[in-house]
């Protein structure tokens, strides 16, 4: 008996701090998001709610979801459209452009030093602290001081296609949103893909050369088929994080315009998650904002369950592993 | 004979053409789109040391004036910004607390998950991976309510402690998984030997295991330090008083004020803040990359 108790006491001892931290940072906010989504919590009854969780000033309601699904909130259709545009285009960059990029860096370039320089360059957007990355973009797109317009002019883009403000003119602002997040996403894809490409046995590639393939054919017929799982992983992982990532949009439009992130709406870059954020922290409609978040939470949980089914436990943690 | 010679020549020409096409692809895909990245870094470095830059990135008029925030207060009209050093200390304190908490919790739980048999172990590991994949920013609103409920909102330094707790909690699933991986790589025999020699499990953990997982612990502490150092949203959303801002939040507000007016100072400030990250990264690139592959959000 004593032995039996000791068997689970010890793991419990080691795991208690984990449970406390996960309870604080994950489980309780998840549960609370579900609950708040069905309430009318706002700045009016917030204080009463903080003092007493079960105050009768906060009432349960389905109103939030009615407003979302019947588009009674006039911003919902546009927000949805921007979100789809954002997720799909950045995803395309992350999964496919990053693939070609990685092939170029890890396979086509034979010079080690050059390959290294390119790899570090493409890593920089990801490791640079977000606000600095945002600052550099804010400068880069500035029509007077920055170089983006000059660079495009040099490449032969006609003058009347260059905007006077990349931040505020749609569709330039949306293009900018995609570029800013695309560089970061391309970094992520590149890390996974180059590791995978490097782990492909060179025999396989050499064999295809002996059979008369050129480099393009080797890439297309040998390497890409082997990257099936890493590609699926990058797509899956990034779908989830793109649905909820708004940090760069908040920083670039919030700081760059000098007027706060509210400007994102008129600039056409208000994605779903940022909309939820602004409902909570600019308009203090906590209940409604939680309902908006809850939809993302549910999508997230469904996707994660789906990923476990597709990938299985192992592959989920070893995205760069190539099965030959 | 002549025929094959011609054949070979033709083949060489074709191979050369193919190589040219490969190079064209590399330039088009990997080099041209990288130009903005190089320009941005070139700009921030040269702008921070020069009064005026020409052609975007060429420094002229070298000066240290842009770095004046290091020794004198920053003013904008009547408004005076908080001194940079207390803000730096806030940032450092946040990063160190996050890092300490993450290392403590995840090394304990990583060991338990790697070495101990108990009911629900697989389920717990799946749960941890699911959390790791789940985008935590969605929880910001509920966390705000919790912070209020715990009385940690609007309390200056105490709020920062609350933020450190939350940030550490959000990082812990990934860190636990990484450390577990390091424990998995230690052969059982070592542990057995010590246990057979009569050492207690705790002693084994301290004297045999810990030294072997130190690289893993170093990786996790650097990684969580960096993520605490660059944390923006939590501080931006939850900290109301200026003197408890961290560097990224202060820089955010200063960009809004000084854009078009003082690019030089913004660049210098940005560089000042980014330096620790760049140094840490260049030192521990290899290990960090392995962690990044494990998947970081965003």
Contacts between the chains, C-beta under 8 A, distances in Angstrom:
chain1	res1	chain2	res2	distance
A	7	B	117	7.8
A	7	B	118	7.1
A	8	B	118	5.6
A	8	B	119	7.2
A	10	B	112	8.0
A	10	B	116	6.6
A	10	B	201	7.1
A	11	B	112	5.0
A	11	B	116	4.6
A	11	B	118	4.2
A	12	B	118	8.0
A	14	B	108	4.7
A	14	B	109	6.2
A	14	B	111	6.2
A	14	B	112	3.7
A	14	B	116	7.2
A	15	B	108	7.4
A	15	B	109	5.3
A	15	B	112	5.3
A	15	B	124	7.8
A	17	B	104	6.9
A	17	B	105	4.3
A	17	B	108	6.0
A	17	B	109	7.0
A	18	B	105	5.6
A	18	B	106	7.6
A	18	B	108	7.2
A	18	B	109	3.9
A	18	B	172	6.6
A	18	B	176	6.5
A	21	B	101	7.5
A	21	B	105	5.6
A	21	B	165	7.6
A	21	B	168	6.4
A	21	B	169	4.1
A	21	B	172	5.1
A	22	B	131	7.0
A	22	B	169	6.5
A	22	B	172	6.7
A	22	B	173	7.1
A	24	B	146	7.6
A	24	B	165	6.5
A	24	B	166	7.0
A	24	B	169	5.2
A	25	B	136	7.7
A	25	B	139	7.9
A	25	B	143	7.5
A	25	B	165	7.5
A	25	B	166	5.2
A	25	B	168	7.6
A	25	B	169	2.5
A	25	B	170	5.1
A	25	B	172	7.5
A	26	B	131	5.5
A	26	B	134	7.8
A	26	B	136	7.6
A	26	B	139	7.4
A	26	B	169	6.7
A	26	B	170	7.4
A	26	B	173	7.7
A	28	B	142	7.6
A	28	B	146	6.1
A	29	B	139	4.1
A	29	B	142	3.6
A	29	B	143	4.9
A	29	B	146	6.2
A	30	B	139	6.7
A	30	B	142	7.4
A	32	B	142	4.0
A	32	B	145	6.1
A	32	B	146	6.7
A	33	B	138	7.3
A	33	B	139	6.4
A	33	B	141	7.0
A	33	B	142	4.5
A	36	B	141	7.1
A	36	B	142	6.4
A	36	B	145	7.0
A	41	B	145	8.0
A	46	B	148	7.9
A	49	B	145	7.8
A	50	B	145	7.6
A	50	B	148	4.9
A	50	B	149	5.8
A	53	B	149	7.8
A	97	B	29	7.8
A	100	B	25	7.7
A	100	B	29	5.2
A	101	B	29	5.6
A	101	B	30	5.6
A	104	B	25	6.1
A	104	B	26	4.6
A	104	B	29	4.9
A	104	B	30	4.3
A	105	B	26	8.0
A	105	B	30	5.5
A	108	B	22	5.0
A	108	B	23	7.9
A	108	B	25	6.5
A	108	B	26	5.1
A	109	B	26	5.8
A	109	B	30	7.5
A	118	B	30	5.3
A	118	B	31	7.4
A	118	B	34	6.8
A	121	B	34	4.8
A	121	B	37	5.5
A	121	B	38	6.8
A	122	B	30	7.5
A	122	B	34	6.6
A	122	B	37	7.5
A	124	B	37	5.7
A	124	B	41	6.9
A	125	B	37	6.5
A	126	B	292	7.5
A	127	B	277	6.5
A	127	B	278	7.6
A	127	B	281	5.1
A	128	B	274	6.2
A	128	B	277	7.1
A	128	B	278	8.0
A	129	B	229	7.2
A	129	B	230	3.9
A	129	B	232	8.0
A	129	B	248	6.3
A	129	B	273	6.5
A	129	B	274	5.7
A	129	B	277	5.6
A	130	B	230	6.2
A	130	B	232	5.6
A	130	B	248	7.1
A	131	B	230	7.8
A	131	B	232	5.9
A	131	B	248	4.2
A	131	B	251	5.1
A	131	B	252	5.7
A	131	B	255	7.8
A	131	B	270	7.6
A	131	B	273	7.6
A	132	B	44	7.5
A	132	B	251	7.6
A	132	B	270	4.6
A	132	B	273	6.5
A	132	B	274	4.7
A	134	B	255	7.7
A	135	B	44	7.6
A	135	B	251	7.0
A	135	B	255	5.8
A	135	B	266	6.2
A	135	B	267	7.8
A	135	B	270	5.1
A	136	B	40	3.8
A	136	B	41	7.5
A	136	B	43	7.0
A	136	B	44	5.9
A	136	B	270	7.7
A	137	B	40	7.4
A	138	B	255	6.4
A	138	B	259	6.7
A	139	B	40	7.4
A	139	B	43	6.2
A	139	B	44	7.8
A	139	B	47	8.0
A	139	B	263	6.6
A	139	B	267	7.9
A	140	B	36	6.2
A	140	B	39	6.8
A	140	B	40	5.6
A	140	B	43	7.5
A	142	B	260	7.7
A	144	B	260	7.8
A	145	B	56	7.8
A	145	B	260	7.5
A	145	B	263	6.4
A	146	B	56	7.2
A	147	B	36	8.0
A	147	B	39	5.5
A	147	B	43	7.7
A	147	B	56	4.2
A	147	B	57	7.6
A	148	B	36	7.3
A	150	B	56	7.0
A	151	B	35	7.1
A	151	B	36	7.4
A	151	B	39	7.7
A	183	B	36	7.9
A	183	B	37	7.1
A	184	B	298	6.4
A	188	B	292	7.7
A	188	B	296	7.5
A	188	B	298	7.6
A	191	B	289	6.5
A	191	B	292	5.4
A	191	B	293	5.6
A	192	B	293	5.8
A	195	B	289	7.9
A	195	B	293	5.7
A	214	B	15	7.8
A	214	B	18	4.9
A	215	B	18	6.6
A	215	B	19	8.0
A	215	B	22	5.4
A	216	B	18	7.4
A	216	B	21	7.5
A	216	B	22	7.4
A	237	B	133	6.9
A	237	B	295	5.7
A	240	B	133	6.1
A	240	B	134	7.5
A	240	B	135	5.9
A	241	B	135	5.2
A	241	B	297	4.6
A	241	B	298	5.4
A	243	B	135	6.9
A	244	B	135	3.7
A	244	B	137	5.2
A	244	B	138	5.0
A	245	B	135	7.0
A	245	B	137	6.9
A	245	B	297	7.3
A	245	B	298	5.4
A	246	B	137	7.3
A	247	B	137	7.2
A	247	B	232	6.5
A	247	B	233	5.9
A	247	B	298	7.4
A	250	B	233	7.7
A	251	B	232	7.0
A	251	B	252	6.3
A	254	B	252	7.0
A	254	B	256	7.5
A	255	B	252	4.9
A	255	B	253	7.6
A	255	B	255	3.9
A	255	B	256	5.1
A	255	B	259	7.6
A	256	B	255	6.9
A	256	B	259	6.8
A	257	B	256	7.8
A	258	B	255	8.0
A	258	B	256	4.3
A	258	B	257	7.2
A	258	B	259	6.1
A	259	B	256	7.8
A	273	B	137	6.8
A	273	B	138	6.8
A	276	B	138	7.9
A	276	B	141	7.2
A	277	B	140	6.6
A	277	B	141	7.7
A	280	B	140	7.5
A	280	B	141	4.5
A	280	B	144	7.2
A	281	B	144	7.8
A	281	B	237	6.0
A	286	B	141	6.1
A	286	B	144	7.8
A	286	B	145	7.0
A	289	B	141	5.3
A	290	B	141	5.4
A	290	B	142	6.8
A	293	B	138	5.0
A	293	B	139	7.6
A	293	B	141	6.0
A	293	B	142	7.8
A	296	B	135	7.8
A	296	B	138	5.1
A	297	B	138	5.7
A	300	B	134	5.6
A	300	B	135	6.4
A	300	B	138	7.0
A	301	B	134	7.8
A	304	B	130	5.1
A	304	B	133	5.4
A	304	B	134	6.5
A	307	B	133	7.0
A	308	B	126	7.1
A	308	B	130	7.5
A	313	B	125	7.8
A	313	B	126	6.7
A	313	B	129	7.5
A	316	B	129	5.9
A	316	B	133	7.6
A	317	B	129	6.7
A	317	B	177	7.0
A	317	B	294	6.7
A	319	B	293	6.4
A	319	B	294	7.9
A	319	B	295	6.8
A	320	B	293	5.4
